[in-house]
Amino acid sequence: MTDPHLEPTGDLCDRHKAAGDDTLRVLPPVFHHYGAVRHFAGPVATVQCFEDNSLVKAALESPGDGRVLVVDGGASLRRALVGGLIAASAARNGWAGVVVNGCMRDRAELAAAAVGLCALALIPMPTERRGAGLRDLPVQVQGVWIHPGDRLTADEDGIVVQAAPRG
């Protein structure tokens, strides 16, 4: 599903290519789409955690209001930070998307969720919930800094982040 009102990432890059600053940042092409929505955008909320999805689950069970949750999972390929139940919760609660610097699981359930879902890979191993992690702070994902309130746009060409005004 593609929203015709969303600007393609290629057009965003064309418009900002000469900016010479960090107004627009492009994530490396290491993420895969797993959700039913392939083109999504919204203001960023963040979670930083490592192999513990307690805060991810809590965030996605709250109202999303069209936001995109960016999860810095430390690029771990050992535990899934989002699975089918959490993805369905994100869709139900109005999140535009979830980008995980780590893994997801439950491919069929993810594909049925009406939300954008991007991650490095799939792995069947769940996390252990210990309540560890931080929310709403700048995170570094694949070498790119992402701040709460930035605007993230993802489509099949890539993922770009536009800086929110800071002042």
C-alpha positions, 0 to 999 in steps of 0.5 A, a space after each residue: 500500500 502506498 499513500 499518494 500524499 507521501 513524498 518519495 524518498 528519492 524526491 526528498 533526496 533530490 530536493 535536499 542534495 545540495 543542502 550541505 548540512 544534516 537537514 536530510 540524513 539517509 540510512 544505509 540500505 540494510 533495512 528490509 520491509 516486513 509490514 503491509 505498508 511499504 511507504 510511511 512517514 511521520 514524526 519520530 519517537 525513539 527507544 534505545 534497548 538491547 535484547 529487551 523489548 519492554 519499552 518497545 511494547 509499552 510505546 506501541 501499546 500507546 497512541 501513535 498519532 501517526 508517529 514512527 517509532 525508531 528502535 535502536 536495538 544495537 543492531 543485535 541479530 540475536 533477539 526479535 524486538 518486534 513480533 506479530 502481536 506487537 506489530 498488530 498493536 502498533 497498527 491498532 494504535 495509529 503508529 505510521 511505522 516502526 524501524 528497528 536497528 535489530 530484528 523482528 519475528 513472525 513474518 506472516 503476522 508482520 505482513 498482515 499488519 497495516 503499519 510500516 515495519 522495517 528491520 535488519 532481519 528476522 529471527 525467531 528468538 524472543 527477548 527477555 523483558 527486564 524493563 531495561 532501556 531508554 525512551 525519547 532520546 537521540 539515537 544513533 542507527 547505523 551511524 546516523 543520528 535520529 532525534 525525537 521529533 525528526 521526520 522519518 520517511 520510508 519507502 522501497 527505495 530507502 529510509 530518510 530522516 529530516 531534521 526537526 527544527 532545533 532551538 
